[in-house]
């Protein structure tokens, strides 16, 4: 699968085959892809929490009253940013953009490996303090939570090219 295919094959998956264990080498490939993302001035303001524990994923579902599909996913990855990095020294810094790029890279690598994902937004909003508390975070801010597993559904394509949203300045 090439990049063009991975981008077009990616879907938000909310139904997973329960009980599937993702091999460590696949987890490492997804995390490596995430860390290959660009970041402002190469500050790499991210950290990653891999949640294989069904108990912790259930706490997140209960605490946020959302994302029940986390219970069937094989694991979840929380992408956190550190606003204290030079570029992220304030919440108006670039850390959230950097972590969003890492999130997308992780999801595209997952597709290439045959997994489905769903990006669950955490920051900014009411879920931020819940996830922060459950994971015992201190200096990091959870930006996104990605459910990962073998898909048990095949949603139709929702993305498409819309020329009306493009403006050229030549």
C-alpha positions as CSV (number, residue, x, y, z in Angstrom):
1,X,0.0,0.0,0.0
2,X,1.4,3.4,-0.9
3,X,0.6,6.8,0.7
4,X,-2.1,7.6,-1.8
5,X,-3.9,4.3,-1.1
6,X,-3.5,4.7,2.7
7,X,-5.0,8.1,2.7
8,X,-8.0,7.0,0.7
9,X,-8.4,3.8,2.7
10,X,-8.5,5.4,6.1
11,X,-11.8,5.4,7.8
12,X,-13.1,6.2,11.3
13,X,-13.7,2.7,12.7
14,X,-16.1,2.3,15.6
15,X,-16.5,-1.4,15.6
16,X,-13.6,-3.7,16.2
17,X,-13.0,-7.5,16.4
18,X,-12.7,-8.0,20.2
19,X,-9.8,-9.9,21.7
20,X,-7.2,-9.2,19.0
21,X,-3.7,-8.6,20.3
22,X,-1.6,-6.2,18.2
23,X,2.0,-7.4,18.0
24,X,4.6,-5.1,19.7
25,X,6.4,-4.6,16.4
26,X,3.3,-3.1,14.9
27,X,2.8,-0.8,17.9
28,X,6.4,0.3,17.5
29,X,5.9,0.9,13.7
30,X,2.9,3.1,14.4
31,X,4.7,5.1,17.1
32,X,7.8,5.5,14.9
33,X,5.5,6.8,12.1
34,X,4.0,9.3,14.6
35,X,7.4,10.5,15.7
36,X,8.4,11.0,12.1
37,X,5.8,13.8,11.9
38,X,7.1,17.4,11.4
39,X,7.2,19.7,14.4
40,X,7.9,23.4,14.7
41,X,11.7,23.9,15.0
42,X,11.9,20.1,15.4
43,X,10.9,20.5,19.1
44,X,9.0,17.1,19.0
45,X,6.8,18.2,21.9
46,X,4.9,14.9,22.1
47,X,4.7,11.8,24.2
48,X,2.6,8.7,23.7
49,X,0.7,6.5,26.2
50,X,-0.3,3.1,24.9
51,X,-3.3,1.7,26.7
52,X,-3.7,-2.0,26.4
53,X,-5.5,-2.3,29.7
54,X,-9.2,-3.0,29.2
55,X,-9.7,-1.6,32.8
56,X,-8.2,1.8,32.0
57,X,-10.0,2.0,28.6
58,X,-13.3,1.3,30.5
59,X,-12.4,4.1,33.0
60,X,-12.0,6.5,30.0
61,X,-15.4,5.4,28.6
62,X,-17.1,5.8,31.9
63,X,-15.3,9.1,32.7
64,X,-16.0,10.8,29.4
65,X,-19.4,9.0,28.8
66,X,-18.3,8.6,25.2
67,X,-16.3,6.3,22.8
68,X,-17.8,3.0,24.0
69,X,-16.0,1.3,21.1
70,X,-12.8,1.6,23.1
71,X,-14.0,-1.5,24.9
72,X,-13.6,-3.7,21.8
73,X,-10.5,-1.9,20.3
74,X,-7.2,-3.8,20.9
75,X,-5.6,-0.7,22.4
76,X,-5.7,3.0,22.5
77,X,-2.9,5.6,22.1
78,X,-3.1,9.0,23.8
79,X,-1.0,11.6,22.1
80,X,0.1,14.2,24.6
81,X,1.8,17.5,24.1
82,X,4.1,19.4,26.3
83,X,3.3,23.1,26.2
84,X,6.6,23.8,28.0
85,X,8.7,23.1,25.0
86,X,10.2,26.2,23.4
87,X,7.6,26.3,20.7
88,X,4.8,25.3,23.0
89,X,5.7,27.6,25.9
90,X,2.1,28.9,25.9
91,X,-1.1,27.2,25.0
92,X,-1.0,29.3,21.8
93,X,2.2,27.6,20.7
94,X,2.5,25.0,18.0
95,X,2.5,21.9,20.2
96,X,-1.1,21.0,19.3
97,X,-0.4,21.2,15.5
98,X,2.7,19.1,16.0
99,X,0.8,16.5,17.9
100,X,-2.0,16.5,15.3
101,X,0.5,15.7,12.6
102,X,1.8,12.8,14.7
103,X,-1.7,11.6,15.2
104,X,-2.4,11.5,11.5
105,X,0.9,9.7,10.8
106,X,0.1,7.1,13.4
107,X,-3.4,6.5,11.8
108,X,-2.0,6.2,8.3
109,X,0.6,3.6,9.4
110,X,-2.1,1.7,11.2
111,X,-4.1,1.5,7.9
112,X,-1.1,0.2,6.1
113,X,-0.7,-2.5,8.7
114,X,-4.4,-3.6,8.4
115,X,-5.8,-1.9,11.4
116,X,-8.7,0.5,11.8
117,X,-8.6,3.6,13.9
118,X,-10.8,6.3,15.3
119,X,-9.5,9.7,16.4
120,X,-11.3,10.7,19.6
121,X,-10.8,14.4,20.3
122,X,-9.6,15.2,23.8
123,X,-8.2,18.8,23.7
124,X,-9.6,21.3,24.1
125,X,-12.8,20.4,26.0
126,X,-14.4,18.7,28.9
127,X,-12.6,15.4,28.2
128,X,-9.1,17.0,28.8
129,X,-9.3,17.0,32.6
130,X,-10.9,13.6,32.7
131,X,-8.2,12.0,30.6
132,X,-5.5,13.9,32.5
133,X,-6.8,12.6,35.8
134,X,-7.2,9.0,34.7
135,X,-3.7,8.9,33.3
136,X,-2.1,10.9,36.1
137,X,-0.6,13.5,33.8
138,X,1.1,16.5,35.2
139,X,3.0,18.6,32.6
140,X,1.5,17.0,29.5
141,X,-1.8,17.8,27.8
142,X,-3.7,15.0,26.1
143,X,-4.5,16.1,22.6
144,X,-6.0,13.0,21.0
145,X,-6.9,9.5,21.9
146,X,-6.8,6.9,19.0
147,X,-8.6,3.6,19.2
148,X,-6.8,0.9,17.2
149,X,-7.9,-2.6,16.3
150,X,-8.9,-4.9,13.5
151,X,-12.1,-3.4,11.9
152,X,-15.4,-5.2,12.3
153,X,-17.0,-2.8,9.8
154,X,-16.2,-1.2,6.5
155,X,-17.7,2.3,6.4
156,X,-18.2,4.0,3.1
157,X,-15.9,6.8,2.0
158,X,-16.8,10.2,3.3
159,X,-13.9,12.3,2.1
160,X,-13.8,13.6,-1.5
161,X,-12.1,16.3,-3.5
162,X,-14.2,19.5,-3.6
163,X,-12.9,22.0,-6.2
164,X,-15.3,24.7,-4.8
165,X,-13.1,24.8,-1.6
166,X,-9.9,25.6,-3.5
167,X,-8.7,29.1,-4.4
168,X,-5.6,29.6,-6.5
169,X,-3.5,32.8,-6.3
170,X,-1.3,32.8,-9.4
